[in-house]
Amino acid sequence: MLRSVVKILLLTGMVLAGSLLVVHYRTSRSVEADLEREQQRTAELRTIVSRLTSERRVADVIVTEQVPAGDGLRTSIVFVEYSADGSALPARHFTIDGKMIHLDAMVIKFEGRFVAENDSLRGHSVALFTTLYGDAQAPSQGFAIDPPGEAPLAYRNRDRTVSAFEQEIWKNFWRLADEAEYRTAMGVRVAQGEGVWRPFEPGKLYTITLESNGGLNIRSEPLRGIYQEALKAREGPR
């Protein structure tokens, strides 16, 4: 009788131990699964935040010459835009009156959800540079860059084609600015004119960036030595 009781207790203990192991295993797997899901969600949120706060280089400016002109200065620059894939467009050369250069643009900012989702057409703000001029001249005397009403060259494909959506937003830019319902239908948050300006001088690289969910910014840094030497070689002996 005693032996039977002992066997029953031993078997019961084994069953209980086994049950506890199964519960522990299932609990551990559940915790691991929850942790994996949380890590994945955290990574996705970081990606979304990165998209919403990132910037894209859209143009570079270098001063090639700055000389006295009357009571002020005359400034010559090289202006290079970059396409969405980062490739450089043909350089353009301008000479303006003054040291303070103004660069005006038409900017379209899309709804944040499209940026967060990395939408192929609305995943980043877009800009069309309209006019460049100096502080010693009227804006009406500035240099035209991209013609309003057409998709900028920077946003065209390699075969120079442009989507119907992009054609429409540039053709109807001011309608986007004025009509809330039309903006909503196109997924646009803001359509407005923007400008950046500051003093420009030789020996620096000026980079213009466009925020993924915002507007234009401009920063400067010392021009690297190799570019300085290239400019000297271009100027030739004096």
C-alpha positions as CSV (number, residue, x, y, z in Angstrom):
1,M,0.0,0.0,0.0
2,L,2.8,2.4,0.9
3,R,4.6,1.6,-2.3
4,S,1.5,2.4,-4.3
5,V,1.1,5.7,-2.6
6,V,4.7,6.6,-3.2
7,K,4.4,5.7,-6.9
8,I,1.3,7.8,-7.2
9,L,3.0,10.7,-5.6
10,L,6.0,10.3,-7.8
11,L,3.9,10.2,-10.9
12,T,1.9,13.1,-9.8
13,G,5.1,15.1,-9.2
14,M,6.4,14.2,-12.6
15,V,3.1,15.3,-14.3
16,L,3.2,18.6,-12.3
17,A,6.8,19.2,-13.2
18,G,6.1,18.5,-16.9
19,S,3.1,20.8,-16.8
20,L,5.2,23.5,-15.3
21,L,7.9,23.0,-17.9
22,V,5.3,23.3,-20.7
23,V,3.8,26.5,-19.1
24,H,7.3,27.9,-18.7
25,Y,8.2,27.2,-22.3
26,R,4.9,28.7,-23.6
27,T,5.4,31.7,-21.4
28,S,9.0,32.2,-22.5
29,R,8.0,31.9,-26.2
30,S,5.2,34.4,-25.6
31,V,7.5,36.8,-24.0
32,E,10.1,36.4,-26.8
33,A,7.3,37.0,-29.4
34,D,6.1,40.1,-27.6
35,L,9.7,41.4,-27.4
36,E,10.3,40.7,-31.1
37,R,7.1,42.6,-32.0
38,E,8.1,45.5,-29.8
39,Q,11.6,45.6,-31.3
40,Q,10.1,45.6,-34.8
41,R,7.6,48.3,-33.9
42,T,10.4,50.4,-32.4
43,A,12.5,50.0,-35.6
44,E,9.5,51.0,-37.7
45,L,8.9,54.1,-35.6
46,R,12.6,55.1,-35.9
47,T,12.3,54.7,-39.7
48,I,9.2,56.9,-39.8
49,V,10.9,59.6,-37.6
50,S,13.9,59.4,-39.8
51,R,11.8,60.0,-42.9
52,L,9.9,62.8,-41.4
53,T,13.1,64.6,-40.2
54,S,15.5,63.9,-43.1
55,E,16.8,66.4,-45.6
56,R,17.8,66.1,-49.2
57,R,20.5,68.1,-50.9
58,V,18.9,70.0,-53.8
59,A,21.5,72.5,-54.9
60,D,25.1,73.7,-54.3
61,V,26.5,77.2,-54.9
62,I,30.1,78.3,-55.2
63,V,31.3,81.9,-55.7
64,T,33.8,82.0,-58.5
65,E,34.5,85.7,-58.4
66,Q,33.5,88.8,-56.3
67,V,34.8,92.2,-57.4
68,P,34.0,95.8,-56.6
69,A,31.3,97.4,-58.8
70,G,30.4,101.0,-58.2
71,D,29.5,101.4,-54.5
72,G,29.0,97.7,-54.0
73,L,30.1,94.3,-55.3
74,R,29.4,92.1,-58.3
75,T,29.3,88.3,-57.5
76,S,29.7,85.5,-60.0
77,I,28.5,82.0,-58.9
78,V,28.1,78.5,-60.2
79,F,24.7,77.0,-59.3
80,V,24.2,73.2,-59.5
81,E,20.9,71.4,-58.8
82,Y,20.6,67.7,-57.9
83,S,17.9,65.3,-59.0
84,A,16.1,63.0,-56.6
85,D,18.6,60.2,-57.1
86,G,21.5,62.6,-56.2
87,S,22.9,63.1,-59.7
88,A,24.0,66.6,-60.6
89,L,22.3,68.6,-63.3
90,P,24.3,70.8,-65.7
91,A,25.9,73.7,-63.9
92,R,24.6,77.2,-64.5
93,H,26.6,80.4,-64.1
94,F,25.1,83.7,-62.9
95,T,26.5,87.1,-62.1
96,I,24.5,89.2,-59.7
97,D,24.8,92.7,-58.2
98,G,25.5,92.6,-54.5
99,K,26.9,90.2,-51.9
100,M,23.5,89.0,-50.5
101,I,22.0,86.4,-52.8
102,H,18.3,85.6,-52.8
103,L,17.0,82.3,-54.1
104,D,13.2,82.0,-54.5
105,A,11.3,78.8,-54.9
106,M,7.8,77.3,-55.1
107,V,7.6,74.5,-52.4
108,I,5.0,71.8,-52.0
109,K,4.8,69.9,-48.7
110,F,2.8,66.7,-48.5
111,E,0.7,65.2,-45.7
112,G,2.9,63.6,-43.1
113,R,1.4,60.1,-43.6
114,F,2.7,60.0,-47.2
115,V,6.2,60.9,-46.0
116,A,6.0,58.3,-43.1
117,E,4.9,55.7,-45.6
118,N,7.7,56.7,-48.1
119,D,5.1,57.2,-50.8
120,S,6.7,57.0,-54.3
121,L,5.2,60.4,-55.4
122,R,4.5,62.2,-52.1
123,G,7.2,60.8,-49.8
124,H,9.2,64.1,-49.8
125,S,8.6,67.8,-50.2
126,V,9.4,69.1,-53.6
127,A,10.7,72.5,-54.7
128,L,10.9,74.5,-58.0
129,F,13.5,77.2,-58.0
130,T,12.1,80.3,-59.7
131,T,14.4,83.3,-59.4
132,L,17.9,84.2,-58.3
133,Y,18.9,87.8,-57.6
134,G,21.3,90.0,-55.6
135,D,20.4,92.5,-52.9
136,A,21.5,95.4,-55.2
137,Q,18.9,94.6,-57.8
138,A,15.1,94.3,-57.9
139,P,13.6,90.7,-57.9
140,S,12.1,91.5,-61.3
141,Q,15.6,91.9,-62.6
142,G,16.7,88.5,-61.3
143,F,17.5,85.4,-63.3
144,A,14.8,82.8,-64.1
145,I,15.7,79.3,-63.2
146,D,12.9,76.8,-63.6
147,P,9.8,77.9,-65.5
148,P,6.6,77.9,-63.3
149,G,3.9,75.6,-64.5
150,E,6.2,72.8,-65.6
151,A,7.8,70.0,-63.6
152,P,11.4,71.0,-62.7
153,L,14.2,69.1,-64.6
154,A,15.4,67.8,-61.2
155,Y,12.2,65.7,-60.8
156,R,12.1,64.2,-64.3
157,N,13.2,60.6,-65.0
158,R,16.3,59.8,-66.9
159,D,14.3,59.8,-70.2
160,R,13.0,63.3,-69.2
161,T,9.5,62.1,-68.6
162,V,7.3,63.1,-65.7
163,S,4.2,61.5,-64.1
164,A,0.7,62.9,-64.7
165,F,0.5,63.6,-60.9
166,E,3.6,65.7,-60.9
167,Q,2.5,67.6,-64.1
168,E,-0.8,68.4,-62.4
169,I,0.7,69.7,-59.1
170,W,3.1,72.1,-60.9
171,K,0.5,73.2,-63.4
172,N,-2.0,74.0,-60.6
173,F,0.4,75.2,-57.9
174,W,-1.5,78.3,-56.9
175,R,-4.8,76.4,-57.0
176,L,-3.1,74.1,-54.4
177,A,-2.2,77.2,-52.4
178,D,-5.8,78.6,-52.5
179,E,-8.2,75.6,-52.4
180,A,-8.3,73.4,-49.2
181,E,-10.4,70.7,-50.8
182,Y,-8.0,70.4,-53.8
183,R,-5.0,70.2,-51.5
184,T,-6.7,67.4,-49.5
185,A,-7.5,65.5,-52.7
186,M,-3.9,65.7,-53.8
187,G,-2.4,64.9,-50.4
188,V,-0.8,68.3,-50.1
189,R,-0.3,70.0,-46.7
190,V,1.1,73.3,-47.9
191,A,1.9,74.9,-51.3
192,Q,3.7,78.3,-51.0
193,G,6.5,80.4,-52.1
194,E,9.7,80.3,-50.1
195,G,13.1,81.9,-50.2
196,V,16.5,81.6,-48.7
197,W,19.1,84.4,-48.7
198,R,22.4,85.3,-47.1
199,P,25.8,86.9,-47.9
200,F,27.9,84.8,-50.3
201,E,31.6,85.0,-50.5
202,P,34.5,83.1,-52.1
203,G,36.1,80.1,-50.4
204,K,32.9,78.5,-49.3
205,L,30.5,75.8,-50.5
206,Y,26.8,76.7,-49.9
207,T,24.5,73.7,-49.8
208,I,20.7,74.1,-50.1
209,T,18.6,71.3,-48.7
210,L,14.9,70.5,-48.6
211,E,13.3,68.8,-45.5
212,S,11.3,65.7,-46.3
213,N,8.3,67.2,-44.5
214,G,9.3,70.9,-44.5
215,G,11.0,73.7,-46.5
216,L,14.3,74.9,-47.7
217,N,17.5,75.4,-45.6
218,I,20.9,76.7,-46.6
219,R,24.3,75.9,-44.9
220,S,27.9,76.8,-45.7
221,E,31.2,75.1,-45.1
222,P,34.8,75.9,-46.1
223,L,35.6,74.9,-49.7
224,R,37.9,71.9,-49.8
225,G,41.4,72.5,-51.1
226,I,40.9,70.6,-54.4
227,Y,38.0,72.8,-55.4
228,Q,40.0,75.9,-54.5
229,E,42.8,74.7,-56.8
230,A,40.3,73.9,-59.6
231,L,38.9,77.4,-59.4
232,K,42.4,78.9,-59.5
233,A,43.2,76.8,-62.6
234,R,40.0,77.9,-64.2
235,E,40.9,81.6,-63.6
236,G,44.4,81.2,-65.0
237,P,47.4,83.5,-64.3
238,R,46.6,87.1,-63.5
